[in-house]
Amino acid sequence: MIFTSNFKIAGHLPQAVAISRGLPRGWRGRAYPPLAPTWGLVKITDQVEFIRLYRLQVLDKLDARQVLRDLGGDDVVLLCWVRRESRISDCFAS
């Protein structure tokens, strides 16, 4: 099962994979840049607009089966910078 979280909560887990545009200083875990939002998307504050554009600019360009293969299966925790209580919590990518 694919989970989503942020670096503070789940960055220590062995199945953690960063999907953020930037990484925490000293990050030594895995990263999957194809799922990272563009800097333009990062600046969007409207959740509906973010989701629409993230789907259009990022997700629609990827093959979901290939992403799973690249990640080594679905036992992953996708990490971003978003706080749990944020307007775009859980990173949307899952």
mmCIF file of the C-alpha atoms, coordinates in Angstrom:
data_MODEL
# 
_entry.id   MODEL 
# 
loop_
_atom_site.group_PDB 
_atom_site.id 
_atom_site.type_symbol 
_atom_site.label_atom_id 
_atom_site.label_alt_id 
_atom_site.label_comp_id 
_atom_site.label_asym_id 
_atom_site.label_entity_id 
_atom_site.label_seq_id 
_atom_site.pdbx_PDB_ins_code 
_atom_site.Cartn_x 
_atom_site.Cartn_y 
_atom_site.Cartn_z 
_atom_site.occupancy 
_atom_site.B_iso_or_equiv 
_atom_site.pdbx_formal_charge 
_atom_site.auth_seq_id 
_atom_site.auth_comp_id 
_atom_site.auth_asym_id 
_atom_site.auth_atom_id 
_atom_site.pdbx_PDB_model_num 
ATOM 1  C CA . MET A 1 1  ? 0.000  0.000  0.000   1.00 0.00 ? 1  MET A CA 1 
ATOM 2  C CA . ILE A 1 2  ? 1.248  3.479  -0.822  1.00 0.00 ? 2  ILE A CA 1 
ATOM 3  C CA . PHE A 1 3  ? 1.181  5.972  2.025   1.00 0.00 ? 3  PHE A CA 1 
ATOM 4  C CA . THR A 1 4  ? 1.918  9.678  2.056   1.00 0.00 ? 4  THR A CA 1 
ATOM 5  C CA . SER A 1 5  ? 3.448  11.765 4.795   1.00 0.00 ? 5  SER A CA 1 
ATOM 6  C CA . ASN A 1 6  ? 6.018  14.463 5.353   1.00 0.00 ? 6  ASN A CA 1 
ATOM 7  C CA . PHE A 1 7  ? 9.718  14.410 6.188   1.00 0.00 ? 7  PHE A CA 1 
ATOM 8  C CA . LYS A 1 8  ? 9.207  15.228 9.865   1.00 0.00 ? 8  LYS A CA 1 
ATOM 9  C CA . ILE A 1 9  ? 6.762  12.392 10.511  1.00 0.00 ? 9  ILE A CA 1 
ATOM 10 C CA . ALA A 1 10 ? 8.034  9.587  8.275   1.00 0.00 ? 10 ALA A CA 1 
ATOM 11 C CA . GLY A 1 11 ? 11.432 10.613 6.909   1.00 0.00 ? 11 GLY A CA 1 
ATOM 12 C CA . HIS A 1 12 ? 13.163 8.057  9.113   1.00 0.00 ? 12 HIS A CA 1 
ATOM 13 C CA . LEU A 1 13 ? 11.288 5.056  7.649   1.00 0.00 ? 13 LEU A CA 1 
ATOM 14 C CA . PRO A 1 14 ? 13.214 2.711  5.337   1.00 0.00 ? 14 PRO A CA 1 
ATOM 15 C CA . GLN A 1 15 ? 10.398 2.758  2.756   1.00 0.00 ? 15 GLN A CA 1 
ATOM 16 C CA . ALA A 1 16 ? 10.341 6.576  2.597   1.00 0.00 ? 16 ALA A CA 1 
ATOM 17 C CA . VAL A 1 17 ? 10.707 8.146  -0.855  1.00 0.00 ? 17 VAL A CA 1 
ATOM 18 C CA . ALA A 1 18 ? 10.961 11.904 -1.315  1.00 0.00 ? 18 ALA A CA 1 
ATOM 19 C CA . ILE A 1 19 ? 8.750  13.357 -4.051  1.00 0.00 ? 19 ILE A CA 1 
ATOM 20 C CA . SER A 1 20 ? 9.361  17.008 -3.224  1.00 0.00 ? 20 SER A CA 1 
ATOM 21 C CA . ARG A 1 21 ? 11.076 19.635 -5.349  1.00 0.00 ? 21 ARG A CA 1 
ATOM 22 C CA . GLY A 1 22 ? 13.703 20.249 -2.663  1.00 0.00 ? 22 GLY A CA 1 
ATOM 23 C CA . LEU A 1 23 ? 15.125 17.844 -0.108  1.00 0.00 ? 23 LEU A CA 1 
ATOM 24 C CA . PRO A 1 24 ? 15.962 18.338 3.550   1.00 0.00 ? 24 PRO A CA 1 
ATOM 25 C CA . ARG A 1 25 ? 19.596 19.152 4.230   1.00 0.00 ? 25 ARG A CA 1 
ATOM 26 C CA . GLY A 1 26 ? 21.484 15.897 4.699   1.00 0.00 ? 26 GLY A CA 1 
ATOM 27 C CA . TRP A 1 27 ? 18.729 13.724 3.182   1.00 0.00 ? 27 TRP A CA 1 
ATOM 28 C CA . ARG A 1 28 ? 20.185 10.281 2.467   1.00 0.00 ? 28 ARG A CA 1 
ATOM 29 C CA . GLY A 1 29 ? 16.971 8.462  1.594   1.00 0.00 ? 29 GLY A CA 1 
ATOM 30 C CA . ARG A 1 30 ? 15.513 7.678  -1.787  1.00 0.00 ? 30 ARG A CA 1 
ATOM 31 C CA . ALA A 1 31 ? 13.961 10.303 -4.027  1.00 0.00 ? 31 ALA A CA 1 
ATOM 32 C CA . TYR A 1 32 ? 11.698 10.050 -7.063  1.00 0.00 ? 32 TYR A CA 1 
ATOM 33 C CA . PRO A 1 33 ? 11.941 13.389 -8.944  1.00 0.00 ? 33 PRO A CA 1 
ATOM 34 C CA . PRO A 1 34 ? 9.335  12.540 -11.628 1.00 0.00 ? 34 PRO A CA 1 
ATOM 35 C CA . LEU A 1 35 ? 6.594  13.000 -8.992  1.00 0.00 ? 35 LEU A CA 1 
ATOM 36 C CA . ALA A 1 36 ? 7.965  16.307 -7.737  1.00 0.00 ? 36 ALA A CA 1 
ATOM 37 C CA . PRO A 1 37 ? 5.820  19.360 -8.482  1.00 0.00 ? 37 PRO A CA 1 
ATOM 38 C CA . THR A 1 38 ? 7.354  22.211 -10.427 1.00 0.00 ? 38 THR A CA 1 
ATOM 39 C CA . TRP A 1 39 ? 8.362  25.357 -8.547  1.00 0.00 ? 39 TRP A CA 1 
ATOM 40 C CA . GLY A 1 40 ? 5.358  27.061 -10.098 1.00 0.00 ? 40 GLY A CA 1 
ATOM 41 C CA . LEU A 1 41 ? 3.046  24.444 -8.612  1.00 0.00 ? 41 LEU A CA 1 
ATOM 42 C CA . VAL A 1 42 ? 4.703  24.712 -5.216  1.00 0.00 ? 42 VAL A CA 1 
ATOM 43 C CA . LYS A 1 43 ? 3.638  28.370 -5.054  1.00 0.00 ? 43 LYS A CA 1 
ATOM 44 C CA . ILE A 1 44 ? -0.070 27.681 -5.690  1.00 0.00 ? 44 ILE A CA 1 
ATOM 45 C CA . THR A 1 45 ? -2.205 28.135 -2.575  1.00 0.00 ? 45 THR A CA 1 
ATOM 46 C CA . ASP A 1 46 ? -5.583 27.088 -3.998  1.00 0.00 ? 46 ASP A CA 1 
ATOM 47 C CA . GLN A 1 47 ? -6.017 23.332 -3.441  1.00 0.00 ? 47 GLN A CA 1 
ATOM 48 C CA . VAL A 1 48 ? -8.394 22.756 -6.366  1.00 0.00 ? 48 VAL A CA 1 
ATOM 49 C CA . GLU A 1 49 ? -6.076 24.579 -8.774  1.00 0.00 ? 49 GLU A CA 1 
ATOM 50 C CA . PHE A 1 50 ? -3.012 22.767 -7.423  1.00 0.00 ? 50 PHE A CA 1 
ATOM 51 C CA . ILE A 1 51 ? -4.646 19.358 -7.917  1.00 0.00 ? 51 ILE A CA 1 
ATOM 52 C CA . ARG A 1 52 ? -5.826 20.235 -11.416 1.00 0.00 ? 52 ARG A CA 1 
ATOM 53 C CA . LEU A 1 53 ? -2.414 21.479 -12.508 1.00 0.00 ? 53 LEU A CA 1 
ATOM 54 C CA . TYR A 1 54 ? -0.450 18.742 -10.703 1.00 0.00 ? 54 TYR A CA 1 
ATOM 55 C CA . ARG A 1 55 ? -2.508 16.130 -12.507 1.00 0.00 ? 55 ARG A CA 1 
ATOM 56 C CA . LEU A 1 56 ? -2.055 17.904 -15.847 1.00 0.00 ? 56 LEU A CA 1 
ATOM 57 C CA . GLN A 1 57 ? 1.637  18.799 -15.534 1.00 0.00 ? 57 GLN A CA 1 
ATOM 58 C CA . VAL A 1 58 ? 2.977  15.825 -13.559 1.00 0.00 ? 58 VAL A CA 1 
ATOM 59 C CA . LEU A 1 59 ? 0.707  12.793 -13.197 1.00 0.00 ? 59 LEU A CA 1 
ATOM 60 C CA . ASP A 1 60 ? -0.704 12.703 -16.726 1.00 0.00 ? 60 ASP A CA 1 
ATOM 61 C CA . LYS A 1 61 ? 2.838  12.491 -18.116 1.00 0.00 ? 61 LYS A CA 1 
ATOM 62 C CA . LEU A 1 62 ? 3.676  9.360  -16.112 1.00 0.00 ? 62 LEU A CA 1 
ATOM 63 C CA . ASP A 1 63 ? 2.725  5.722  -16.488 1.00 0.00 ? 63 ASP A CA 1 
ATOM 64 C CA . ALA A 1 64 ? 1.448  4.508  -13.099 1.00 0.00 ? 64 ALA A CA 1 
ATOM 65 C CA . ARG A 1 65 ? 2.730  0.957  -13.640 1.00 0.00 ? 65 ARG A CA 1 
ATOM 66 C CA . GLN A 1 66 ? 6.183  2.265  -14.496 1.00 0.00 ? 66 GLN A CA 1 
ATOM 67 C CA . VAL A 1 67 ? 6.198  4.489  -11.418 1.00 0.00 ? 67 VAL A CA 1 
ATOM 68 C CA . LEU A 1 68 ? 5.399  1.434  -9.256  1.00 0.00 ? 68 LEU A CA 1 
ATOM 69 C CA . ARG A 1 69 ? 8.198  -0.518 -10.922 1.00 0.00 ? 69 ARG A CA 1 
ATOM 70 C CA . ASP A 1 70 ? 10.611 2.373  -10.397 1.00 0.00 ? 70 ASP A CA 1 
ATOM 71 C CA . LEU A 1 71 ? 9.631  2.595  -6.729  1.00 0.00 ? 71 LEU A CA 1 
ATOM 72 C CA . GLY A 1 72 ? 10.080 -1.159 -6.279  1.00 0.00 ? 72 GLY A CA 1 
ATOM 73 C CA . GLY A 1 73 ? 6.409  -1.873 -5.608  1.00 0.00 ? 73 GLY A CA 1 
ATOM 74 C CA . ASP A 1 74 ? 3.732  -0.292 -3.501  1.00 0.00 ? 74 ASP A CA 1 
ATOM 75 C CA . ASP A 1 75 ? 5.347  -0.610 -0.057  1.00 0.00 ? 75 ASP A CA 1 
ATOM 76 C CA . VAL A 1 76 ? 6.419  3.033  0.019   1.00 0.00 ? 76 VAL A CA 1 
ATOM 77 C CA . VAL A 1 77 ? 5.764  6.229  1.919   1.00 0.00 ? 77 VAL A CA 1 
ATOM 78 C CA . LEU A 1 78 ? 5.836  9.222  -0.416  1.00 0.00 ? 78 LEU A CA 1 
ATOM 79 C CA . LEU A 1 79 ? 7.241  12.267 1.349   1.00 0.00 ? 79 LEU A CA 1 
ATOM 80 C CA . CYS A 1 80 ? 6.776  15.972 0.790   1.00 0.00 ? 80 CYS A CA 1 
ATOM 81 C CA . TRP A 1 81 ? 7.158  19.145 2.840   1.00 0.00 ? 81 TRP A CA 1 
ATOM 82 C CA . VAL A 1 82 ? 3.440  19.665 3.441   1.00 0.00 ? 82 VAL A CA 1 
ATOM 83 C CA . ARG A 1 83 ? 2.356  19.748 7.077   1.00 0.00 ? 83 ARG A CA 1 
ATOM 84 C CA . ARG A 1 84 ? -0.354 17.319 8.101   1.00 0.00 ? 84 ARG A CA 1 
ATOM 85 C CA . GLU A 1 85 ? -2.881 20.105 8.703   1.00 0.00 ? 85 GLU A CA 1 
ATOM 86 C CA . SER A 1 86 ? -2.050 21.898 5.465   1.00 0.00 ? 86 SER A CA 1 
ATOM 87 C CA . ARG A 1 87 ? -4.499 22.736 2.683   1.00 0.00 ? 87 ARG A CA 1 
ATOM 88 C CA . ILE A 1 88 ? -2.868 20.191 0.368   1.00 0.00 ? 88 ILE A CA 1 
ATOM 89 C CA . SER A 1 89 ? -2.118 17.491 2.886   1.00 0.00 ? 89 SER A CA 1 
ATOM 90 C CA . ASP A 1 90 ? -0.926 14.048 1.927   1.00 0.00 ? 90 ASP A CA 1 
ATOM 91 C CA . CYS A 1 91 ? 0.812  15.299 -1.203  1.00 0.00 ? 91 CYS A CA 1 
ATOM 92 C CA . PHE A 1 92 ? -1.997 14.235 -3.606  1.00 0.00 ? 92 PHE A CA 1 
ATOM 93 C CA . ALA A 1 93 ? 0.349  12.007 -5.654  1.00 0.00 ? 93 ALA A CA 1 
ATOM 94 C CA . SER A 1 94 ? -0.933 8.795  -4.162  1.00 0.00 ? 94 SER A CA 1 
# 
